[in-house]
Amino acid sequence: MLGILNDNQIEDVLKRGIIGRIGCYSDGVTYVVPVTYVYDGEYLYGHTTEGMKITMMRNNPEVCFEVDEMQNMSNWQSVIAWGNFEEVTDAEAKHKAMQKLIERVMPLMTSETAQPTHGLTMHAKDTGYKQTVVYRIKVNKKTGRFEKR
């Protein structure tokens, strides 16, 4: 059976997810990229370094976000959300956002070599240290679908 998720189910899928996909568009180019995120019921939070995704979202802050849960081809849920990219620049707000991300990701770290980003810098081989860009997406529209057999 195919169906539509209700508002509570949509919220649950967004809150359970950890990897979603941001779709952005700028200068005639569409770009979809997977990201690690945390959702607090109002905003999707993420972090990255300077690159194509950040450049595009700065140019056009209207983005689309997708997350799904899939047990198999006949049992899945998918949520699509639309919203606006906002760069988090205040030091305290950045710290709080990073804490939310770390708290969400840490329980899923199973490798001894896997390390979350602590603090607000990330190492990049070719350029030394780069400043982390912390961002959030203010969600203003959501829809969800499912299939269950």
N, C-alpha and C positions, 0 to 999 in steps of 0.2 A: 504494500500500500504506500502510495506517495502522499505526502501531506505538507501542511504549512505549520511551522513552529509558532507557538503562542509567545507572548512577550516574556513570560517567565522562562520558558525553554530557551529562547534566544539569549537571555542574560546568563543562564547557566552554561551554555556552550561557550560564550565569550569569556566567562570567568574560569572555566576549566582549561581552556586552551593555553598553550605556551608558545606555539609557533603558528603564525598567520602569514598572510601575504598582503603587502601594500601595493596598490595600483596607483600610479601617478602619471600625469601627462604634462608635458611642457615642450614648447618649440617643435610641435609636430611629431613628437616621440612619445609612445606609451611604454611604460616600464613597470613590470610586476616583479617583486622581489620578496623572498621569505624573510621574516624577522622574528626575533624573540620578543615577547611582549607580556605585559600584565594589564589587566582591565579592572578598574575600580568602580564600575557602574556608571561612570560619566566619561572618563578618558581612557584611551589606550596609550600606554607609555612604552617607549623604546629608547634605545641608544645605538649610536654608530659613530663612525668618523666621517670626515668630509668625503664626499663622493657624489656619484650620479644621483642617488636617491635624494640626498639632502639638497643638492642644487635644484633638482626638479621641484621638490616640495616648497622650497623657498620661492621659486618662480611662480608656482601655481599651488597654493595650499589646499585646494579641493582634492581630496583623495578618496579612494575606495579601499576597503579592508575586507579580507575573506579569511575565515577559519573553518575547519571541518573536523569531524570525528568520523572515523570509518572503521567499522568492525569487519565488513566485507562489502562486496558490490551490491548487496541487497539490504544492508543495514548501515545507514549513515545519517549524519546531520550536517548541515552547512549553514553558515550565517554570513551574510554580506552586510557591511555597515558603510555608511558614507559619513564623511566628516571633514574637519579642517585641521591641517597641520599647524602646530604651534611649537616654536623652539622654546625650551625651558632655559632661561639664562640666569635667573636668580640663584645664587649659590645654595641657599637653604632648600629651595624647591628642587634643585638638581639633586642634592643629597637625598632628599626624601624619595624622589622618583627612583634613583639608583637603589636605595634600600628596598623599595617595593619589588624591583626587578630581581635583586639578589635573593630576597626571601622567597620569591616564586620559583627561581631556577635552582637554588641550592639543593632542595630535596630530590631533584632529578639528576644531579651530578653523580654518576656512578664510576667514572674513570678517575684514577688517582692523578692523571695528568690534566684533567679538565679543570680549569680555573675560571670562575666568573670575573668580570671586570670589577675590581675593588678600586674605589676612588674615581677620579675623573680623567685618567689618562690611559691610553692604550698604546701598545708598542706596534709600530709598523716597520718591518725590516728595512724597507728602502728609504724611509724618511725619518727614522728615529721615533721620537714620541709625538703623537698627535693628540690634540685635545678631543675629548669625547663630546659628541653632540647629543644632548638629551632632548627628546621631543615628546610631544603628546598629540593625540588626535582627539579633538572634541567630537564625539559621536552625535550626529543629529538625525540619523535615519538608520533603521535596521530591518532586515528581513531574514527569514530562515525557512529552510525546507528540510524534509527528511524522507527517507524510505525505510520501511520496516517490514520484514517478512516473517 
